[in-house]
Amino acid sequence: GIESGKAIRLRQLATAVADGDVCASACALAWLGGAPRILQPKSNVGFHAAYSDENGVVRETGSGNARTGAYLNTLGLPENAAMTLMSKPPDDMLWLTPQLASVLKIKILYIDGQDSSPGSERPVSTTRQHGASNDELALNLVLANLEAAGRMSPDGYARYIEDNYAPTVSYFGRLTARAEVVAGSRRYKARWPIVSYSISTRPNVSCGGSSCEVWGDGEFSAKSPQRNAHSWGTFSFYYRIEVSTRPLIVAETSEVRQHEAAPLKRDRSLAERMQRGLTILGCEPGPVDGIWGPSSQAAMVRFNKANKSLLPSSSPTQPALDAITSPTVGHCSQKSANAHFELPW
């Protein structure tokens, strides 16, 4: 699978798993080499840890996992993606969904014959995939809910809640009718029309019978052009999912951990130039959008570590930009150091 994937990537070939087909284990590793990687609604792509078979005894192998991790790194996948894809033992399978691919930052081309652009009202699938377990169903519903909350219009998300929430929900510690949850989501969307959520690491899942709990941490961004306001930061979330017939949200709560706010319209040139430079240096600041959020701050911390400097990371500064654009600057990763870029200054 790995050698096939390398050959596919070298030739820049596309890989696709058609509706109803199963591509697992070595096949899935080869599929990852594609550019683009194509999935359809009923595609089944599965991963597990590397293993050895000695006289009929199957054992997980550390050297095999290391080789797989190195291969995934050459494809540009983040470390948490490699760890998640190899998290299942050899006799089990992690089935990849579009929502999980988004969380793990695995770029895919999802073809379902419908509009999948941002803001579209395409329903987010929560149906059972081939061999999907209760924990995967619960996790997929939570990821789909976060995606829908950010992508859909107020009317579209209201319909989503009606389809995927129980009639009565424990909502932020209070038993709440589904209609009230819809009303609350409309009020939030009216105040913050542009919202996005991102999950940097795989959430925790614990199931007992047909009830599952899902919890974790993420980043949020909320914008209101009308009020010239932008709020961003980190948050924690908790869901309880019932999966007896089909997955339904029966409890939800969240808490803002870190919060910053600023006018939406402002001079972004300094932040954008720093983000662009940090990207070139392999420090991974996230999107070059002029918004100095948690990802950009973490990238500046990585830059300071690589260059043994003590520049402020909480906000963009001219001395930091000067250091980033210095001809003798150190890179955050060897991969970026070996590459040749024309700096855009």
N, C-alpha and C positions, 0 to 999 in steps of 0.2 A: 503493500500500500504506500509506504513512504517513498520508495524509489519511483513508483508510478506517478505519485503526486509531484515529485521534483521534476520529472520529465514533462508533465502537463504544464507546470508553472514556467519552465524554461521555454516552452513553445507558445506560451500565452494562450492556451486552449480553454474553452468554456467546459464546465462540467454541469450535468443536470440529472436530477432524479425525478422521474415522471410520477404523476398521480398513481398511487397504489403500489409503487415499487418500493423495495426495501434495499437500502445500501448501508451496511453496517460493518464495523470493525475495520479491516484493511481497506474495504471499499470506501468507507467514510473518510479515512485519511487521504486516499487518493482524490476524492471529491473536493477536499479542502484546497487542493492545489489549483483548482480552476479559477479562471478570470474571464467572466464572472462565474460565481457559484449559483446555480439556479435551483429553486425549490418551487413546488406547487402545493396546493392545500392538503393533499393526501400523500405527499412524499414522506418517506420514513428514513431518516439518516441517524444512525446510532453509533455511540462511542463507548469504550470501556478501557480499563487499564491494560497495559501490555502484559503478556504472560509467556511462560515457557511450558512446554509439554514434555515431561520426562517420564517415559514408560507409562503413559496414560495418566500421570499425576499433573494437574494443571496448577501452576503457581504464578502469582504476580511477580514481575521481575523489575527491580529498580533500574537496571541498566537499560532495559527496554523502554521504561517510562522516560528516562533521561534522553534516549535517542528520539523518542516521539516529541518530547518537549523542545529539543533543539530544532527539529523539523518545523514545528509550529512557530518557533521564533523566526525562522528564515522566511515564513509566510507573512510575518508582521503581526501575528496574533499576540495580544498582551498575555502576561504571565498568568493572570487569573483565569483566562480562557483555557489555557493548557491544563491547569490544575482541575478545572471543572470537567473538562472533556475526559480526563483520566480518573475521575472520582469513583466510577462504578467498578466493582470487581469483575474479573473475567467472565463470570457466569451471569452477569447482569448487563443492562444496557441503559445509557442515557440517550433519550431521543431528543434531537434538536428541533426546536420550534422557532418560528420567526421572532417571537418575543424573547426567547432565551438568546438567540443570535444577536439581537439588539443589545441586550444587557452585556454580553461578552465581547461586544464590538467586533463581531465576525460579519464582514460585509457579504450580503447575499442579494440575489435578484429574485424577488418573490413574484411569481406569475400566477395570478388567479383570474385573469380576464376582466378585472374590475379596476377602477381608479384607486391607486394606493398612494397618491400624493398627499403631502401634509394638509390637514384640514378636511380631507375627504371623509365621507360617512360610511366607508366600507366597514362592515362589522368585523370585529376582532375575534377570530375563531377560538373557541374554548372547547371544541369537541375532542373526544378521546382519540388519540393517535394509536397506531399499531403498537400493542403491548404497553401502553402508557399506564403507569402506576398511579395510585392516589396522590402521592406527593408531587408527581409531575403535573397532574391535572390541577392541583391546588396552586402550585407555583405558576403555571401558565396563566391561570385566571388572574392572579395578582399582577403579573407583568402586563397582561392585556388590559387590566383596569387602569394601571398607571399610564399606559400608552394612550388609551381612549380618553382619559381625563385631560391629557395635554393636547391631543390631536383633534378631537371632535368639537363641533359647534355645541352651544348649549342645548339645542333640540336633539342633536345626535347623541350627546352624552346622556341626556334624560332618557332616551329610548334604551341606551345601553344599560343604565341602572335598572330600568324596569325589567329587562331580560336577565340580568345577572345578579341581582340582589334579592334576598328573601323578603317576603311581605313585611316582616318586622325584623329590624336589625339592631344589634347593640352598637350604637353609633357614638363614638367618643364617650363611652361609659354610660349611655342612656338608651333605654329601649325606644326606638324611633320607627315610625311607619315609613315604608319605602317612599311614599309621596313627599314626606318631609325631607328625606335625603335628596330627592330630585329638586325640591325648592331651594335647599341649601346650595346645591351645585350650581343652580342658575344664578343665585346671588353672587357666588364666588366668581363665576365666569363674567358676570356683568362688571365686577370690580377689576378683575384681571383677565382680559380677553385672550392674552397670549401666555400660555403656560407650558412648561416642559419639565419632565422628571427624568433623571438618569440614575441608574443603579450601578455602582462601580464594582461590587462584588456579589457573588451569588447569594441570595437570601437564604436564611435558615428555614427548614421545613421539618415539622414533626407531626406524624399522623397516628391516630388511635382509632381503629375501626373506620367509620365513614367520616370522621371529623379530623380536619388538618389545621394546624397553626402555621402561619408564614410570617416571619419578621426579618427586618434588616434595616439598612441605612442607605441613604441616597442624597442626591443634590437636586435642588429645584431652582427654577427661574420663572418669575412672573412679571409681565410687562403690561402697562396700560398707556398706550400712546395718547389717549384722550386726557389722562391726568398727568402725563409726562413723568411717569413713575416706573421704577424698576426695583424689584426686590429679589434677592437671591440668597442662597445659603445651603445648609445641610439639614436633613430631617431623618427621623426614625419612624418606622411604620410597623403596624401589627394587623393581621387579618386572621379570621377564623373562617374556614371554608367547609361546607358540607358537600360531600361527593357521592352520596348514596345513589341518586339517579343521574343527575348531571351537576356539575360544580355550581354552587351558589354561595355568595358572600353573606355570612350571617353576623359577622362582627368586624368592625374597622375602627382604628384609631391611629393617630400620628402625632408627632411632637417636633417642633422646630428646634434644632440643636444649636445652629449658628445662623445668624441673620444679618444681612447688610442691605442698605437701600440707598438709592441715588437717583437723580433726575435721569430720565431716559435719553434726552437730547443733551449731549455734552461733547467736548472735544475728546475723541477716542484715539487720536493719532499716537500718543505716547504709549498707551496700553497695547494698541495693535502692533506697533513696531517691536515692542518687547516680546509679545506673543509670537510674532513671526520669527524673531531671532532665537527664542527659546525652542521653537519647533525645529529650526535648522540644526540647533545644537543637540537635538535628541532629548530635550528635557520634558516633552509631552505636556504642554500647557492647555491642551484641548483646542477648541475652535478659535481661530483668529477673528474675534468679533469685537474687540475693544472693551469687553466686560471683564474686569479683573476679579474673578470669583475664586472659589476654592481650588479649582484645577490649576489656574495660573499661579496662585500662591504656592501650591505644592511644587510646581515646576521651578519657581524661584528658589525654593528650599533646596531642590536637587542641584540647581546651578551653583548655589553657595557651597554645597558639599563638594561638588566636582572642582571648584576653583578655590576652595578654602577661604571664602569671603564671608562677610557679615552684612551684606546689603539687605535693606528692608524688603520683606516679602508681602506685607499686608496691602500695599498699594504701589502703583507704578511710579518710579522716580527717574529723573534724568541721570543721576549717577549710575543707577542700575542699567539703564539703556546703554550708557557709555561703556560699561564693563562687558555687556553682552555683545556689543559690536566691536570690541577690541580685537586687533589682528592676532593677539596671543591668547585668546580666550580658550579655556578648556571645555571639552564636550562632555555631556552627561552620559553618552553611550559611545562605545567603540565603533558601533555601526555607523553613526553619523560622522564620527571623526574620520573614518575611511572614505566617506563619500566626498564628492567635490561639488560645492555649491557656489553660485555667484550671489554674494550677499546683496539684498535689494536696498542699500542705503544711499 
